[in-house]
């Protein structure tokens, strides 16, 4: 393999790697798949609709809405969604230090399925956080 061919292959591989699924890559997010989303961490306290207990919720506020494609997930057909907020489920001690900061979070993208899921989309652990 000559030098030009090697450079072409390396360039092509790097280009393909840059097209990972993320919130900026509209239309590629799918339910029950890993997703990478960038947003500003917000913390709020909400009230459970049935037992009236209070609990803390962490969300990512996004600059632009993201589209999540319809999919079959855990035996259910989940409709497509469009949202500017994604709830992040992880330990408070992990997320507290990022409140008010813009971060990138990777995790399993799920639909809300209980009273503790208060946003249209949920990122479940294990999550990976990177800061900008």
URMO-V398099 format. One record per pair of residues at least 4 apart in sequence whose ideal C-beta (glycine too) atoms are under 8 Angstrom apart, sorted by the first residue. I is the first residue (numbers start at 1). J is the second residue. D is the distance in whole Angstrom. If there is no record, write none. Layout:
I/J/D
I/J/D
This chain:
1/5/5
1/6/6
1/9/8
2/6/7
3/7/6
4/8/6
5/9/6
6/10/6
7/11/6
8/12/6
9/13/6
10/14/6
11/15/6
12/16/6
13/17/6
14/18/7
15/19/7
19/25/7
20/25/8
20/36/7
21/25/6
21/28/5
21/29/6
21/33/7
21/34/8
21/35/6
21/36/7
22/28/8
22/35/7
22/36/4
22/37/7
22/38/7
22/104/8
23/29/7
23/35/7
23/36/7
23/37/4
23/38/6
23/39/7
23/62/6
23/64/8
23/66/5
24/38/7
24/64/8
25/29/8
26/64/8
26/66/7
26/67/6
27/67/5
27/69/7
28/69/8
29/33/8
29/35/5
29/37/8
29/66/6
29/67/7
29/68/5
29/69/7
29/109/6
30/35/8
30/68/7
30/69/5
30/71/5
30/109/7
31/68/6
31/69/8
31/70/8
31/71/4
31/73/4
31/78/5
31/109/6
31/110/7
31/111/6
32/71/6
32/73/4
32/74/6
32/78/8
32/108/7
32/109/7
32/110/7
33/71/8
33/108/7
33/109/6
34/106/6
34/107/7
34/108/6
34/109/7
35/106/7
35/107/7
35/108/8
35/109/4
35/123/7
36/104/6
36/105/7
36/106/4
37/60/6
37/62/7
37/66/7
37/86/6
37/104/7
37/105/6
37/106/8
37/123/7
38/60/8
38/62/7
38/102/7
38/103/7
38/104/4
38/105/8
38/132/8
39/59/8
39/60/3
39/61/5
39/62/4
39/63/7
39/86/7
39/102/7
39/103/8
39/105/8
40/60/7
40/61/5
40/100/7
40/101/7
40/102/5
40/103/8
41/58/6
41/59/7
41/60/6
41/88/7
41/95/6
41/98/4
41/99/5
41/100/7
41/101/6
41/102/8
41/103/6
42/58/7
42/59/5
42/60/8
42/61/5
42/99/7
42/100/8
43/56/6
43/57/7
43/58/6
43/95/7
43/96/7
43/99/5
44/56/7
44/57/5
44/59/7
45/54/5
45/55/7
45/56/6
45/57/7
46/54/7
46/55/6
46/57/5
46/118/5
47/52/6
47/53/7
47/54/6
48/52/6
48/53/5
48/54/8
48/55/7
48/115/5
48/116/7
49/115/5
50/115/6
55/116/7
56/92/6
57/87/6
57/118/6
57/119/8
58/87/7
58/88/5
58/89/8
58/90/7
58/92/8
58/95/4
58/99/8
59/85/5
59/86/6
59/87/5
59/88/7
59/119/6
60/85/7
60/86/5
60/88/6
60/103/8
60/105/6
60/123/8
61/84/7
61/85/6
62/66/6
62/83/8
62/84/5
62/85/7
62/86/7
64/84/7
65/82/5
65/83/6
65/84/5
66/82/7
66/83/6
66/84/8
66/86/8
66/121/8
67/80/7
67/81/8
67/82/5
68/80/6
68/81/5
68/82/7
68/83/7
68/109/7
68/121/6
69/80/6
70/77/7
70/78/6
70/79/5
70/80/4
71/77/8
71/78/6
72/76/7
72/77/6
72/78/7
73/77/8
73/78/5
73/110/7
73/111/7
78/111/5
81/111/8
81/120/5
81/121/6
83/119/7
83/120/4
83/121/5
85/119/5
85/120/7
85/121/8
86/109/8
86/119/6
86/120/8
86/121/5
86/122/7
86/123/6
87/112/8
87/117/6
87/118/6
87/119/4
87/121/7
87/122/5
87/123/7
88/95/6
88/105/6
88/107/7
88/122/8
88/123/5
88/127/7
89/107/8
89/122/6
89/123/7
89/124/5
89/125/6
89/127/8
90/94/5
90/95/6
90/125/5
90/127/5
91/95/7
92/96/6
94/129/7
95/99/7
98/103/5
98/129/7
98/131/7
101/131/7
102/131/8
102/132/5
103/129/5
103/130/7
103/131/5
103/132/7
104/129/7
104/130/5
104/131/8
104/132/7
105/123/6
105/127/5
105/128/7
105/129/6
106/123/8
106/127/6
106/128/4
107/123/4
107/124/6
107/125/6
107/126/7
107/127/4
107/128/7
108/123/7
108/124/4
108/125/8
109/121/6
109/122/7
109/123/6
110/121/8
110/122/5
110/123/8
110/124/5
111/117/8
111/120/8
111/121/7
111/122/7
112/117/3
112/118/7
112/119/7
112/120/7
112/121/8
112/122/6
113/117/6
117/122/5
123/127/6
